[in-house]
């Protein structure tokens, strides 16, 4: 364009910057901004906001904050969009303290936050477990005459559910309806999940029917949550029936649905049904992932089916799957329960070779297994390795060490070593 003698104006540059940011070319957008500065173009807050938003989406929040400072030093004041983009970026990284500081800065500058700004902060504070602070922000929002939307309410409901404050969650849900804000599928799913976590499956089902009566179509999350809810209250057959109902109504279960149902069947000792479900996945070429195999291997150990569990574990590489630390922990726990301590120890030794580092649970499980089978010297070895790697003995391990010391069944050297950890 410039080669042909045309000089772009502010609108052209703005369009180009916006387009570049939309396709993730933030660096090129910044270069254009610098070109505009050199060309003495009059820059405005919209241009800066576009790039600040793009930097935040690129996870470059510090750079975005620096650009805000630069903008202000150039005499351009940030607006509600600037602050909202930055607050969202900070919250995405758990930097809620800085986000709260920016929110207060807005108030000092008499820039009114919008519903989106408030919703971001309510959601983040709820996820951080800071319910009191979240409710304070929510109340300020209403005091300032800004009506919460379905996102704000859903975040607050989820916050209450996460802390098992189901009565408060129901109050927030009812308040939403009373203030004329219609719940969506996500809102219903959030409260249904809260009921299921609190083993109130009848209340969860009442909400499910309410959704359907209002013409809403429950999604895969709704069904998966309720399937998990039935399993939680030891009604695995109802979970299976609901799984069939889900498919009859045209909702296709995803891997998460299968994982929830498989886990529920195993925990309710319905091992034949669990194996049938797993076979169905394979027959339908759903490609079970490592999470599914972990659930099944754990279930097989609990059912006393050591041989099948072991075969399944060693077949993983053939299926294109690599065991993760959870897989190894399940195997080590299962082998220790079966009294196969040497095999469990060998498996732990092979973990690093296979590119999977043991974690605190791995060491605690092998130590517990060794102590249960009076292998104090080996337990001492792994206890030292665990501590050297910066891990700690958990409550079960400490209790077992304490019992061992109290019994006076170990020699003085081992006794002195163990006393350091009790």
Secondary structure, 3 states (H helix, E strand, C coil): CCCCCCCCCHHHHHHHHHHHHHCCCHHHHHHHHHHHHHCCCCCCHHHHHHHHHHHHHCCCHHHHHHHHHHHHHCCCCCCHHHHHHHHHHHHHCCCHHHHHHHHHHHHHCCCCCCHHHHHHHHHHHHHCCCHHHHHHHHHHHHHCCCCCCHHHHHHHHHHHHHCCCHHHHHHHHHHHHHCCCCCCHHHHHHHHHHHHHCCCHHHHHHHHHHHHHCCCCCCHHHHHHHHHHHHHCCCHHHHHHHHHHHHHCCCCCCHHHHHHHHHHHHHCCCHHHHHHHHHHHHHCCCCCCHHHHHHHHHHHHHCCCHHHHHHHHHCCHHHCCCCCHHHHHHHHHHHHHCCCHHHHHHHHHHHHHCCCCCCHHHHHHHHHHHHHCCCHHHHHHHHHHHHHCCCCCCHHHHHHHHHHHHHCCCCHHHHHHHHCCC
